C-alpha cells in the first residue's frame, strides 16, 4: 500500500501537480498513523491477555489457599469449643455434692487445657503477592481491599490467641505449683502408656483443686477468654473468609 502511494507521489511530482501531491501525502501520513494505531491496539490486546492470565492464575491460587484456611479455621473453632466446654464442666464439678472420679477430672483437664489454640492460615501466595507488589494485578477493588485487610486481621487474631494462651498457662502453672500432679492426669487418661511412662502405684489425688477459689477464678477467666475468642474473633473471621471466597469465585473465569 505504501509503495502504491510512493509511485503516485513520484508521478505527481514529475507532473508538478502540487495540490494533488499534498492530498496523497496526507493520505500516506494517515495510512501510517492508522498502521501505528493498529500495531498499538494489537500490542495492548496482547498485554491485556497476559495480564488477565496472570490475574486468573493468582485468583485460582488464592482460592485454593483460602479454602484450606477455611478448613483449618473450622477445626480450630471446634477444638476451642471443646476446650471451653470441658473447662465449664470442671467448674460444674466444683458445685457438685458428689465427689467426681480422678478419671473424670483428668479427662476434662486434658480436653480443656492440653491443646494450644492457634490459627495458621495458608497465606504464602498472598504474602508473595504483597511483597512483590503483585496485589495490584487484582482488578476487583473490593477484593484487593479485603485481601489487604485479611493480613492486618491476622495480627489481631494472633494477639487474642496469645492472651488466651496466657490464661491457659496460668491454670497449668497454678495446678503444678500447688501440689497437684500432672502425672496423675497422664495415668488416668492413658497418656502415660503412650509416652512410655510407667503408672504410679499410688497416684496423687488432684480433686482438692476443685475446692480452690484460685483454681476456679483462673478457669472462669479462661472460659471468658475462650468464648470471646470464638464470638468476637473467629466467627467474624470466618465471615470475612467466606466473603473473600465469594469474591474470588465471582472473578474466576471458568
C-alpha positions in Angstrom: 0.0 0.0 0.0 2.8 2.4 0.9 4.6 1.5 -2.4 1.4 2.4 -4.2 1.3 5.8 -2.6 5.0 6.4 -3.3 4.5 5.7 -7.0 1.6 8.1 -7.2 3.7 10.7 -5.3 6.6 10.4 -7.7 4.2 10.7 -10.7 2.5 13.8 -9.2 5.9 15.4 -8.5 7.0 14.7 -12.0 3.8 16.2 -13.4 4.1 19.1 -11.0 0.6 18.6 -9.7 1.3 20.1 -6.3 -2.3 20.2 -4.9 -2.8 16.5 -5.7 0.6 15.7 -4.3 -0.3 17.3 -1.0 -3.6 15.3 -0.9 -1.8 12.0 -1.5 0.9 12.9 1.0 -1.7 13.5 3.7 -3.3 10.1 2.7 0.1 8.5 3.2 0.5 10.1 6.6 -2.9 9.0 7.6 -2.2 5.4 6.5 1.0 5.4 8.5 -0.9 6.6 11.6 -3.6 4.0 11.2 -0.9 1.3 10.9 0.7 2.6 14.1 -2.6 2.6 15.9 -3.4 -0.9 14.8 0.0 -2.1 16.0 -0.6 -0.4 19.4 -4.0 -2.0 19.6 -2.6 -5.4 18.9 0.2 -4.9 21.5 -2.2 -3.6 24.1 -4.5 -6.6 23.4 -1.6 -9.0 23.9 -0.6 -7.2 27.1 -4.1 -7.4 28.4 -4.3 -11.1 27.6 -1.1 -11.7 29.5 -2.3 -9.6 32.4 -5.6 -11.4 32.6 -3.9 -14.8 32.5 -1.6 -13.8 35.3 -4.5 -12.4 37.4 -6.5 -15.6 36.8 -3.6 -17.7 38.0 -3.3 -15.6 41.1 -7.1 -15.8 41.8 -7.2 -19.6 41.5 -4.1 -19.9 43.7 -5.7 -17.6 46.3 -8.9 -19.6 46.2 -7.1 -22.8 47.0 -5.3 -21.1 49.9 -8.4 -19.6 51.4 -10.3 -22.9 51.1 -7.6 -24.6 53.0 -7.6 -21.8 55.6 -11.3 -22.2 56.0 -10.9 -25.9 56.8 -8.3 -25.0 59.4 -10.5 -22.3 61.0 -13.4 -24.7 61.2 -11.4 -27.3 63.0 -9.9 -24.6 65.3 -13.3 -23.3 66.2 -14.3 -26.9 67.1 -11.3 -27.5 69.2 -11.7 -24.2 71.0 -15.3 -25.1 71.8 -14.4 -28.5 73.1 -11.8 -26.7 75.3 -14.0 -24.2 77.0 -16.9 -26.7 77.3 -14.6 -29.0 79.2 -13.5 -26.1 81.4 -17.1 -25.3 82.1 -17.6 -28.9 83.1 -14.7 -28.6 85.6 -16.4 -25.6 87.2 -19.6 -27.7 87.4 -17.7 -30.4 89.3 -17.0 -27.7 91.9 -20.7 -27.3 92.6 -21.5 -31.0 92.9 -22.1 -32.5 96.3 -20.9 -35.9 94.9 -17.2 -36.2 94.6 -16.2 -36.9 90.9 -13.6 -39.5 90.0 -10.0 -38.9 89.3 -10.5 -40.2 85.7 -13.3 -37.7 85.0 -11.3 -34.8 86.4 -8.2 -35.9 84.4 -10.0 -36.3 81.1 -11.7 -32.9 81.5 -8.3 -31.3 82.3 -6.8 -32.7 79.2 -9.7 -31.6 77.0 -9.7 -28.1 78.4 -6.0 -27.2 78.7 -3.8 -29.6 76.7 -4.2 -28.0 73.3 -2.9 -24.7 72.1 -5.4 -22.6 70.1 -3.5 -21.1 67.1 -4.8 -20.2 63.6 -2.2 -20.8 60.9 -3.7 -19.8 57.6 -2.2 -20.6 54.2 -1.0 -17.1 53.2 2.1 -18.0 51.3 0.8 -16.8 47.9 -0.9 -13.8 49.3 2.3 -12.7 51.2 4.3 -13.2 48.0 1.9 -11.0 46.1 2.0 -8.3 48.7 5.8 -8.4 49.0 6.3 -8.3 45.2 3.7 -5.6 44.6 1.6 -8.1 42.5 -1.6 -7.4 44.6 -2.2 -4.5 42.2 -2.8 -7.1 39.5 -6.1 -7.9 41.2 -8.6 -5.8 39.2 -11.5 -6.0 41.7 -11.0 -3.1 44.1 -13.2 -4.7 46.8 -11.4 -8.0 46.7 -8.0 -6.2 46.8 -9.0 -4.3 49.9 -10.4 -7.5 51.5 -7.1 -9.2 50.9 -5.1 -6.4 52.4 -7.4 -6.3 55.4 -7.1 -10.0 55.9 -3.3 -9.7 56.6 -3.9 -7.0 59.1 -6.6 -9.1 60.8 -4.1 -11.9 61.4 -2.2 -9.7 63.8 -5.3 -9.0 65.8 -6.1 -12.8 65.9 -2.6 -13.6 67.0 -2.8 -11.1 69.8 -6.1 -12.6 71.0 -4.7 -16.1 70.8 -1.6 -15.1 72.8 -3.9 -13.7 75.5 -5.9 -17.0 75.5 -2.6 -19.0 75.7 -1.6 -16.9 78.7 -4.8 -17.8 80.5 -4.2 -21.5 79.8 -0.6 -21.2 81.1 -1.8 -19.5 84.3 -4.1 -22.5 85.0 -1.4 -25.2 84.3 1.2 -23.2 86.3 -1.0 -22.8 89.3 -2.0 -26.5 89.1 1.5 -27.9 89.0 2.9 -25.5 91.7 0.2 -26.1 94.2 1.0 -29.7 95.0 -1.2 -31.3 92.2 0.1 -34.0 89.9 0.4 -33.8 86.1 1.5 -37.5 86.4 -1.9 -38.4 87.8 -3.6 -36.8 84.8 -1.4 -38.7 82.4 -2.1 -42.0 84.2 -5.9 -41.7 84.2 -6.1 -40.6 80.6 -3.8 -43.3 79.3 -1.2 -40.8 78.1 1.5 -42.3 80.4 1.4 -45.5 78.3 1.6 -43.5 75.1 4.6 -41.7 76.3 6.3 -44.8 77.6 6.0 -43.7 81.3 5.0 -46.3 83.9 2.0 -45.6 86.0 2.2 -44.6 89.7 1.1 -47.3 92.1 -0.4 -44.7 94.4 -1.2 -41.6 92.3 -1.6 -38.2 94.0 -5.2 -37.1 94.0 -6.0 -33.8 92.2 -9.5 -33.5 93.5 -8.6 -31.0 96.1 -8.1 -28.4 93.3 -11.9 -28.4 93.0 -12.1 -26.7 96.3 -9.8 -23.9 95.4 -11.2 -20.4 94.6 -7.9 -19.5 92.8 -8.3 -22.5 90.5 -11.9 -21.6 89.9 -11.1 -18.0 89.1 -8.4 -18.9 86.7 -10.7 -21.3 84.9 -13.5 -18.7 84.7 -11.1 -16.2 83.1 -10.1 -18.9 80.6 -13.7 -19.7 79.7 -14.5 -16.0 79.2 -11.4 -15.5 77.0 -12.1 -18.7 75.0 -15.7 -17.7 74.4 -14.7 -14.2 73.4 -12.1 -15.6 71.0 -14.8 -17.6 69.3 -17.6 -14.9 69.1 -15.5 -11.8 68.7 -12.7 -13.1 66.6 -13.1 -16.5 64.9 -16.8 -16.1 63.9 -16.2 -12.6 62.2 -13.0 -14.1 60.6 -15.0 -16.9 59.2 -17.5 -14.5 57.7 -14.7 -12.4 56.2 -13.1 -15.6 54.8 -16.4 -16.6 53.1 -16.8 -13.1 51.6 -13.3 -13.3 50.1 -14.1 -16.8 48.7 -17.3 -15.4 47.1 -15.4 -12.5 45.6 -12.8 -14.9 44.2 -15.4 -17.1 42.7 -17.1 -14.1 41.0 -13.7 -13.1 39.4 -12.5 -16.5 38.3 -13.5 -17.3 34.7 -14.2 -20.9 34.1 
